[in-house]
Amino acid sequence: MLGMVVLLLAGVITATPPTNPWYTSVLQHLVTGTLSGRPLVVYLDETLGFSTSQLIRSALHDTPLVLADLRMQGKEWCERQTQEVLRAGWLVHVALLGSNATFFFEGLAAQECNWQPQYLLLVNTQSDSPDVLTEEAFSRVERLALLSVEDQASNNSSLSAFIYSFFPFAHRTPIRRTAIRSNSTSLQHLFALQHLFVDRFPSFEGYQFQVASWLDDYPYLYLSSGGQEDLLEMRELQTGEAGGLQVEILNSLGDALNFTYTMMSRPEDWQWGELQDGAWTGMLGEVHSGKKNFTVNFFGYNVERTRAFDASPPYWMEGYGLTLLTPPPLARWRAAYYPFHVSVWWCCVATFLLVVIVWVMQGGSSSGDGREWSYLLRPLLNQSLPGLPSSQGLRVFIATWCLSTFILTIAYTANLVAFLSVPVFPPRIRTVEELAASSLRYGTD
């Protein structure tokens, strides 16, 4: 799927705009050059004027367009958009700024909106100060730039394009400018994506982050010195007091990106971080309110946390298992019927009854025993027969029965020895479905 470029055309212009403003040409050259081949979603503020609106539409006539009116509330617009429009990294957002454009973006930057474009290019239409880059509404944008163009001659034969970038962690000159000059009015080859959007975070320049933490999260985060009573006191930790996997990661990142950090022993309200009555508690509450920059404790994902917070890619995966006490072995006397399955025992009983019925119907005699069933039971118990029937057919029948019982008793005896040698345990629970169907009480930690 082709990427989409969201052009946020905003601003209120009190005076009538020029017949052919420079930013219309810039927009056209961006679309045909740097952003060529990308479908556009154009958010147009109709207060720019009808003529300007027509010029913009004409400049983008060869590009697939979706138009939206920026006079509506930013938060209301945001609630109607998909997550791809709000956060997708392959979108480039471009905004033509007027005198009151930040009002719309303030609604977009609301926590509930989840608006966080990766690329945002601001086009300065009124030669305002580049301090607009420091607005809180744009603080969550990863790559942010401001473009301003000036005429160098009265005949509009030369233009200078200035690109401003804001480096939030810079100690000196956080807003930096790059001037690119052109000898003609053609700006098609003036811009490249890497020139528009520079890396604003090459280094944190020694910045000290405030980390919301709770040192009761072993092995990720724990108190390396002192006792458990030290965890009861809420305080800022000194260097070396905390240990664990998270501390090692922070130290490695700090060395590479040039930053330091402070941690706290526990949250003030003794809460981990949940959404209660519309407000976040615990460590997440500290981050959500802006008191802390981020947290490094072990958190699981849920819908509320995903909407309100940005998370790093997972670097630790855990599995779940069922832990049960080993059951005691079954009583040894029960091994007498273990060699055969219940269904085999029922088949043996049914077969014996059928043999007795056939034997009686054929006129068989127990030869002195007086009861046919006891006569036929002797082979099953490895007992000899007191006599044989006189009929040749009955002799073949009893011979077949004796052979069958011999095989059956051999199989039973062999299995019985095995069950008597090795203890037998009851069936164990191996699936979640079996656990749910059982009468056992269970919990998680």
C-alpha positions as CSV (number, residue, x, y, z in Angstrom):
1,M,0.0,0.0,0.0
2,L,1.3,3.4,-0.8
3,G,2.0,5.8,2.0
4,M,-0.3,8.6,2.7
5,V,0.7,12.2,3.3
6,V,-1.5,14.2,5.6
7,L,-1.3,17.8,4.7
8,L,-2.6,19.9,7.6
9,L,-3.5,23.3,6.0
10,A,-4.3,25.5,9.0
11,G,-4.5,29.1,10.0
12,V,-6.7,32.2,10.0
13,I,-5.5,35.0,7.7
14,T,-7.1,38.3,8.4
15,A,-6.0,39.9,5.2
16,T,-6.7,38.8,1.6
17,P,-3.9,36.4,0.6
18,P,-1.8,37.2,-2.5
19,T,-2.9,35.9,-5.8
20,N,-0.3,33.2,-6.0
21,P,1.4,32.9,-2.5
22,W,4.8,31.3,-2.4
23,Y,3.7,28.4,-0.2
24,T,1.4,27.2,-2.9
25,S,4.4,26.7,-5.2
26,V,6.3,25.1,-2.4
27,L,3.5,22.7,-1.8
28,Q,3.3,21.8,-5.4
29,H,7.0,21.2,-5.7
30,L,7.0,19.1,-2.5
31,V,4.3,16.9,-4.0
32,T,6.0,16.5,-7.3
33,G,9.4,16.1,-5.8
34,T,10.2,14.9,-2.3
35,L,6.7,13.5,-1.7
36,S,6.1,12.3,-5.3
37,G,3.7,9.4,-5.7
38,R,2.1,9.6,-2.4
39,P,-1.7,10.1,-2.0
40,L,-2.7,13.0,0.1
41,V,-5.2,13.8,2.8
42,V,-5.5,17.6,2.8
43,Y,-6.9,19.4,5.8
44,L,-7.8,22.8,4.4
45,D,-8.8,25.8,6.5
46,E,-11.4,27.6,4.4
47,T,-10.6,30.9,6.1
48,L,-7.4,31.1,4.0
49,G,-9.8,32.4,1.3
50,F,-11.5,31.1,-1.7
51,S,-8.7,32.0,-4.1
52,T,-6.0,30.3,-2.0
53,S,-8.2,27.3,-1.7
54,Q,-8.6,27.1,-5.5
55,L,-4.8,27.5,-6.0
56,I,-4.1,24.7,-3.6
57,R,-6.6,22.4,-5.3
58,S,-5.1,23.3,-8.6
59,A,-1.6,22.6,-7.4
60,L,-2.7,19.1,-6.3
61,H,-5.0,18.3,-9.1
62,D,-2.9,15.3,-10.2
63,T,-2.8,13.8,-6.7
64,P,-5.5,11.6,-5.1
65,L,-7.0,13.9,-2.4
66,V,-9.1,13.6,0.7
67,L,-10.2,17.1,1.9
68,A,-11.1,18.0,5.5
69,D,-12.0,21.3,7.1
70,L,-9.7,22.4,9.9
71,R,-12.2,24.7,11.4
72,M,-13.6,21.9,13.4
73,Q,-12.3,21.0,16.8
74,G,-9.0,19.1,16.7
75,K,-10.1,16.5,19.2
76,E,-13.3,15.9,17.4
77,W,-11.5,15.3,14.2
78,C,-9.0,13.0,15.9
79,E,-11.7,10.8,17.3
80,R,-13.0,10.1,13.7
81,Q,-9.6,8.9,12.4
82,T,-7.9,5.6,12.3
83,Q,-4.7,4.8,14.2
84,E,-2.8,4.7,10.9
85,V,-3.6,8.3,10.2
86,L,-2.7,9.4,13.8
87,R,0.5,7.4,14.3
88,A,1.7,5.5,11.2
89,G,5.4,6.0,10.6
90,W,5.0,6.1,6.8
91,L,2.9,9.2,6.9
92,V,4.3,12.7,6.5
93,H,2.3,15.5,8.0
94,V,2.6,19.0,6.5
95,A,0.9,22.0,8.1
96,L,0.6,25.5,6.6
97,L,0.6,27.7,9.7
98,G,-1.6,30.8,10.0
99,S,-2.1,33.2,12.9
100,N,-4.1,30.8,15.1
101,A,-3.1,27.3,13.8
102,T,-1.9,25.9,17.0
103,F,-5.4,25.8,18.5
104,F,-6.3,22.9,16.2
105,F,-3.1,21.0,17.2
106,E,-3.7,21.5,20.9
107,G,-6.8,19.4,20.5
108,L,-4.8,16.8,18.5
109,A,-2.1,16.6,21.2
110,A,-4.6,15.7,23.9
111,Q,-3.7,12.4,25.7
112,E,-7.0,10.8,24.8
113,C,-6.4,11.5,21.1
114,N,-3.3,9.5,20.7
115,W,-2.0,11.8,17.9
116,Q,1.7,11.2,17.4
117,P,3.0,11.6,13.8
118,Q,6.5,10.6,13.1
119,Y,7.1,13.3,10.5
120,L,5.6,16.8,10.7
121,L,6.6,19.7,8.5
122,L,5.3,23.2,9.4
123,V,5.2,25.7,6.6
124,N,5.4,29.3,7.9
125,T,3.0,31.5,5.8
126,Q,3.4,34.7,7.8
127,S,7.1,35.0,8.6
128,D,6.4,34.4,12.3
129,S,9.0,33.4,14.9
130,P,10.3,29.8,14.7
131,D,9.4,29.6,18.4
132,V,6.2,27.8,17.3
133,L,8.4,24.6,17.2
134,T,8.5,24.7,21.0
135,E,4.7,24.6,21.4
136,E,3.5,21.8,23.7
137,A,1.2,20.6,20.9
138,F,4.2,19.4,18.9
139,S,6.1,17.9,21.7
140,R,5.3,14.3,20.8
141,V,6.4,14.5,17.2
142,E,9.6,12.6,16.6
143,R,10.8,14.5,13.5
144,L,9.7,18.1,13.4
145,A,10.8,20.9,11.1
146,L,9.7,24.5,10.1
147,L,10.0,25.7,6.5
148,S,10.2,29.4,5.7
149,V,10.9,31.0,2.3
150,E,11.9,34.6,1.4
151,D,12.1,36.5,-1.8
152,Q,15.6,37.7,-2.6
153,A,14.6,40.0,-5.4
154,S,11.6,42.1,-6.3
155,N,11.0,40.2,-9.5
156,N,10.8,37.0,-7.5
157,S,13.8,35.6,-9.4
158,S,15.5,34.1,-6.4
159,L,14.2,32.4,-3.2
160,S,15.9,31.4,0.0
161,A,14.5,28.5,2.0
162,F,15.2,28.3,5.7
163,I,14.6,25.1,7.6
164,Y,14.4,25.3,11.4
165,S,14.7,22.3,13.7
166,F,14.1,22.2,17.4
167,F,16.4,20.2,19.7
168,P,14.6,19.9,23.0
169,F,17.6,18.8,25.0
170,A,20.1,21.3,23.7
171,H,21.7,23.6,26.3
172,R,22.4,26.3,23.7
173,T,20.5,27.3,20.6
174,P,17.8,24.7,20.8
175,I,16.3,26.1,17.6
176,R,18.8,25.8,14.7
177,R,18.5,27.1,11.2
178,T,19.8,25.8,7.9
179,A,19.7,28.2,4.8
180,I,19.4,26.8,1.3
181,R,19.5,29.2,-1.6
182,S,18.3,28.8,-5.1
183,N,19.0,30.9,-8.2
184,S,15.5,30.3,-9.6
185,T,12.0,30.0,-8.4
186,S,12.0,26.3,-9.0
187,L,12.1,24.5,-5.7
188,Q,11.5,21.0,-7.0
189,H,15.0,19.7,-6.4
190,L,15.7,22.0,-3.4
191,F,14.4,19.6,-0.8
192,A,15.2,16.1,0.2
193,L,13.6,14.2,3.1
194,Q,16.8,14.0,5.0
195,H,17.2,17.8,4.7
196,L,13.7,18.5,5.9
197,F,13.8,16.2,8.9
198,V,17.1,16.0,10.7
199,D,17.7,13.7,13.7
200,R,16.6,15.9,16.7
201,F,17.9,13.4,19.3
202,P,21.5,12.6,18.3
203,S,22.4,13.1,22.0
204,F,20.6,14.1,25.2
205,E,23.5,16.4,26.0
206,G,23.8,15.4,29.6
207,Y,20.1,15.8,30.4
208,Q,18.9,14.3,33.7
209,F,15.7,12.3,33.4
210,Q,13.3,11.8,36.3
211,V,12.3,8.2,36.4
212,A,9.2,6.9,38.2
213,S,10.3,3.7,39.9
214,W,9.5,1.2,42.6
215,L,12.4,-0.9,43.9
216,D,10.2,-3.9,44.7
217,D,10.4,-5.5,41.2
218,Y,13.1,-8.2,41.5
219,P,15.0,-9.1,39.3
220,Y,14.2,-6.0,37.1
221,L,14.6,-3.4,39.8
222,Y,15.6,-3.7,43.5
223,L,17.4,-2.0,46.3
224,S,21.1,-3.1,46.1
225,S,22.0,-1.6,49.5
226,G,20.1,-1.3,52.7
227,G,17.2,-3.3,54.1
228,Q,13.5,-3.7,53.4
229,E,12.7,-0.9,55.8
230,D,14.4,1.5,53.3
231,L,11.7,0.7,50.8
232,L,9.0,2.1,53.1
233,E,10.4,5.6,52.8
234,M,9.7,7.6,49.6
235,R,12.9,9.4,48.6
236,E,15.2,10.0,45.7
237,L,17.9,7.4,45.3
238,Q,21.6,8.0,45.2
239,T,23.9,6.5,42.6
240,G,24.5,2.8,43.2
241,E,21.5,2.2,45.5
242,A,19.4,0.5,42.8
243,G,20.2,-2.6,40.9
244,G,18.7,-5.0,38.5
245,L,18.2,-5.5,34.7
246,Q,16.6,-2.1,34.3
247,V,19.5,-0.2,35.9
248,E,22.0,-2.0,33.6
249,I,19.9,-1.0,30.6
250,L,19.6,2.6,31.7
251,N,23.4,2.8,32.4
252,S,24.2,1.5,29.0
253,L,21.8,3.8,27.2
254,G,23.0,6.8,29.3
255,D,26.6,6.1,28.3
256,A,25.7,5.9,24.6
257,L,23.2,8.8,24.5
258,N,24.8,11.1,27.1
259,F,22.1,11.4,29.8
260,T,21.8,10.7,33.5
261,Y,18.8,9.9,35.6
262,T,17.3,9.9,39.1
263,M,15.0,7.2,40.6
264,M,12.6,7.1,43.5
265,S,12.2,4.2,46.0
266,R,8.5,3.9,45.6
267,P,5.4,5.8,44.4
268,E,3.7,8.1,46.9
269,D,0.4,6.3,46.8
270,W,1.8,2.8,46.9
271,Q,0.1,2.0,43.6
272,W,1.6,0.4,40.5
273,G,-0.4,2.2,37.9
274,E,-4.1,1.9,37.1
275,L,-6.8,4.1,35.6
276,Q,-9.2,4.9,38.5
277,D,-12.0,7.4,38.1
278,G,-10.4,8.9,35.0
279,A,-7.0,9.5,36.7
280,W,-3.9,7.4,36.6
281,T,-2.4,6.2,39.9
282,G,1.1,5.1,41.0
283,M,4.1,5.3,38.8
284,L,2.1,5.7,35.6
285,G,0.3,8.6,37.3
286,E,3.6,10.3,37.9
287,V,4.4,10.0,34.2
288,H,0.9,11.0,33.0
289,S,1.0,14.2,35.1
290,G,4.4,15.2,33.8
291,K,6.2,14.9,37.2
292,K,8.4,12.2,35.8
293,N,9.7,11.5,32.3
294,F,9.2,7.8,32.1
295,T,9.1,4.5,34.1
296,V,11.2,1.4,33.7
297,N,9.4,-1.1,36.0
298,F,7.9,-4.3,34.6
299,F,4.4,-3.5,33.1
300,G,2.0,-5.7,31.1
301,Y,-0.1,-4.4,28.2
302,N,-3.8,-3.5,28.4
303,V,-6.1,-1.3,26.4
304,E,-5.9,1.7,28.7
305,R,-2.1,1.7,29.0
306,T,-1.7,1.3,25.3
307,R,-3.9,4.3,24.6
308,A,-2.3,6.6,27.2
309,F,1.4,5.7,27.1
310,D,4.1,4.9,24.6
311,A,6.0,1.7,25.3
312,S,9.4,0.5,24.1
313,P,9.6,-2.7,22.1
314,P,9.5,-5.7,24.5
315,Y,12.9,-7.0,25.5
316,W,11.7,-9.6,27.9
317,M,9.2,-12.4,27.3
318,E,7.6,-14.5,30.0
319,G,5.6,-17.7,29.8
320,Y,3.0,-19.1,32.0
321,G,2.9,-22.6,33.5
322,L,0.7,-24.6,35.9
323,T,2.4,-25.6,39.2
324,L,0.8,-28.4,41.2
325,L,1.9,-30.5,44.1
326,T,3.0,-34.0,43.1
327,P,0.0,-36.2,44.0
328,P,0.7,-39.3,46.2
329,P,0.7,-42.7,44.5
330,L,-2.5,-44.7,44.4
331,A,-2.9,-47.6,46.9
332,R,-1.0,-50.8,45.9
333,W,-4.1,-53.0,46.2
334,R,-5.7,-51.1,43.3
335,A,-3.0,-52.4,41.0
336,A,-5.1,-55.6,40.7
337,Y,-7.3,-54.0,38.0
338,Y,-4.8,-51.5,36.5
339,P,-3.4,-53.9,33.9
340,F,-6.6,-53.6,31.8
341,H,-8.6,-50.5,30.9
342,V,-12.2,-50.4,32.1
343,S,-13.5,-51.1,28.6
344,V,-11.3,-54.2,28.4
345,W,-12.7,-55.5,31.7
346,W,-16.2,-55.0,30.5
347,C,-15.4,-56.8,27.3
348,C,-14.0,-59.7,29.3
349,V,-17.2,-59.9,31.4
350,A,-19.4,-59.8,28.3
351,T,-17.3,-62.4,26.6
352,F,-17.5,-64.8,29.6
353,L,-21.2,-64.5,29.8
354,L,-21.6,-65.1,26.1
355,V,-19.4,-68.3,26.3
356,V,-21.5,-69.6,29.2
357,I,-24.7,-69.1,27.2
358,V,-23.3,-70.8,24.1
359,W,-21.9,-73.6,26.2
360,V,-25.3,-74.3,27.9
361,M,-27.2,-74.0,24.5
362,Q,-24.8,-76.6,23.0
363,G,-25.5,-79.0,25.9
364,G,-22.2,-78.7,27.6
365,S,-21.6,-80.4,31.0
366,S,-19.3,-79.3,33.8
367,S,-18.3,-83.0,34.3
368,G,-19.0,-83.3,38.0
369,D,-19.0,-79.6,39.0
370,G,-22.7,-79.1,38.5
371,R,-22.4,-75.4,37.4
372,E,-21.4,-74.5,33.9
373,W,-20.0,-71.0,34.8
374,S,-17.5,-72.4,37.3
375,Y,-16.4,-75.0,34.8
376,L,-15.6,-72.2,32.2
377,L,-14.1,-69.9,34.8
378,R,-11.3,-72.4,35.6
379,P,-9.2,-71.6,32.5
380,L,-9.3,-67.9,33.5
381,L,-7.9,-68.7,36.9
382,N,-5.2,-71.1,35.5
383,Q,-7.0,-74.1,37.0
384,S,-7.2,-77.5,35.3
385,L,-10.6,-78.9,34.1
386,P,-12.1,-81.9,36.0
387,G,-13.0,-83.5,32.7
388,L,-13.7,-83.0,29.0
389,P,-17.0,-83.2,27.2
390,S,-17.8,-86.2,25.1
391,S,-18.9,-84.3,22.0
392,Q,-16.1,-83.6,19.5
393,G,-17.6,-80.1,18.7
394,L,-17.7,-79.2,22.4
395,R,-14.1,-80.3,22.8
396,V,-13.0,-77.9,20.0
397,F,-15.0,-75.2,21.6
398,I,-13.4,-75.7,25.0
399,A,-10.0,-75.9,23.5
400,T,-10.5,-72.5,21.7
401,W,-11.7,-71.1,25.0
402,C,-8.7,-72.4,26.9
403,L,-6.3,-70.9,24.4
404,S,-8.0,-67.5,24.6
405,T,-7.9,-67.4,28.3
406,F,-4.2,-68.5,28.3
407,I,-3.3,-65.4,26.2
408,L,-5.5,-63.2,28.4
409,T,-3.9,-64.3,31.6
410,I,-0.4,-64.0,30.3
411,A,-1.1,-60.4,29.3
412,Y,-2.7,-59.6,32.7
413,T,0.2,-61.2,34.7
414,A,2.9,-59.3,32.7
415,N,1.1,-56.0,33.2
416,L,0.4,-56.7,36.8
417,V,4.1,-57.2,37.5
418,A,4.8,-53.8,35.9
419,F,2.2,-52.0,37.9
420,L,3.4,-53.6,41.2
421,S,7.0,-52.6,40.4
422,V,6.3,-48.9,39.5
423,P,4.0,-46.7,41.7
424,V,0.9,-45.5,39.9
425,F,-0.1,-41.8,40.1
426,P,-3.5,-40.3,39.3
427,P,-3.9,-38.4,36.0
428,R,-2.3,-34.9,36.2
429,I,-3.7,-31.6,34.8
430,R,-1.9,-30.6,31.7
431,T,-4.1,-28.0,30.0
432,V,-6.0,-24.9,31.0
433,E,-9.3,-26.6,30.1
434,E,-8.5,-29.5,32.5
435,L,-7.7,-26.9,35.2
436,A,-11.0,-25.1,34.6
437,A,-13.0,-28.4,34.7
438,S,-11.3,-29.5,38.0
439,S,-12.4,-28.7,41.5
440,L,-8.9,-27.3,42.4
441,R,-8.6,-23.7,43.6
442,Y,-6.0,-21.7,41.8
443,G,-4.5,-18.2,41.6
444,T,-1.8,-16.2,39.9
445,D,1.2,-14.2,41.0
